[in-house]
Amino acid sequence: MALHGVAAMLAMLALGSVLPFHLKAGLKSKRKWLSGLGQLGFLASLIITGALLYYGPEGIRDTLVNLHWMIGLAFFVIFLLHTINVRDR
């Protein structure tokens, strides 16, 4: 779990440094908006559920664990769709 937390922190650092340029270029090109903005929404959800798992109340932990897993798996699918040459609007 500690390795997962460190990896998440590094991913957020990378996201913050790349996001302004990548997002601006993506919005200008008008390609892959759906999967790109979908990824952004899933990442925001992962950050929120991850923070709640760490700092949130114990009573919602079991639900959050399952939710965080489901969001993470869905993010992976969206990431693959965004990465391969699939055109969306």
C-alpha positions in Angstrom: 0.0 0.0 0.0 2.9 2.4 0.8 4.3 1.8 -2.7 0.8 2.5 -4.2 0.7 5.8 -2.3 4.1 6.8 -3.4 3.3 6.0 -7.0 0.1 8.0 -6.7 2.0 11.0 -5.4 4.5 10.8 -8.3 1.6 10.4 -10.8 0.0 13.5 -9.4 3.3 15.4 -9.7 3.7 14.3 -13.3 0.0 15.1 -14.0 0.4 18.6 -12.6 3.5 19.3 -14.7 2.2 17.9 -18.0 -1.5 18.7 -17.8 -1.4 22.4 -18.7 0.4 21.8 -22.0 -1.2 18.5 -22.9 -4.7 19.7 -22.1 -4.3 22.9 -24.1 -2.9 21.0 -27.1 -5.7 18.5 -26.9 -8.4 21.1 -26.7 -6.9 23.0 -29.7 -6.7 19.8 -31.8 -10.3 18.9 -31.0 -9.4 15.2 -30.9 -10.0 12.7 -28.2 -11.9 15.1 -26.0 -14.2 12.5 -24.6 -11.5 10.1 -23.4 -9.2 12.9 -22.3 -11.8 14.7 -20.2 -13.0 11.3 -19.0 -9.5 10.5 -17.8 -9.4 13.8 -16.0 -12.7 13.1 -14.2 -11.6 9.6 -13.2 -8.2 10.9 -11.9 -10.0 13.5 -9.9 -12.3 10.8 -8.4 -9.2 8.6 -7.7 -7.5 11.5 -5.9 -10.7 12.3 -3.8 -11.3 8.6 -2.9 -7.7 8.1 -2.1 -7.6 11.1 0.2 -10.8 9.9 1.9 -9.3 6.4 2.4 -6.3 8.0 4.1 -8.1 10.8 6.0 -11.8 9.9 6.0 -14.0 8.3 8.6 -13.6 4.6 9.3 -17.3 4.0 8.7 -17.1 4.6 4.9 -13.7 2.9 4.4 -15.0 -0.5 3.0 -17.3 1.3 0.5 -14.4 3.6 -0.5 -12.0 0.7 -1.0 -14.4 -0.9 -3.5 -15.3 2.4 -5.2 -11.6 3.3 -5.5 -10.9 -0.1 -7.2 -13.8 0.3 -9.6 -12.8 3.8 -10.6 -9.1 2.7 -11.0 -10.1 -0.1 -13.3 -12.4 2.1 -15.3 -9.6 4.7 -15.6 -7.2 2.1 -17.0 -9.7 1.2 -19.7 -10.2 4.9 -20.6 -6.5 5.4 -20.5 -6.0 2.6 -23.0 -8.7 4.0 -25.3 -7.2 7.4 -25.2 -3.7 6.1 -25.8 -4.4 3.9 -28.8 -5.5 5.6 -32.0 -9.2 5.7 -31.3 -10.9 8.9 -32.4 -13.6 10.4 -30.3 -15.1 13.8 -30.2 
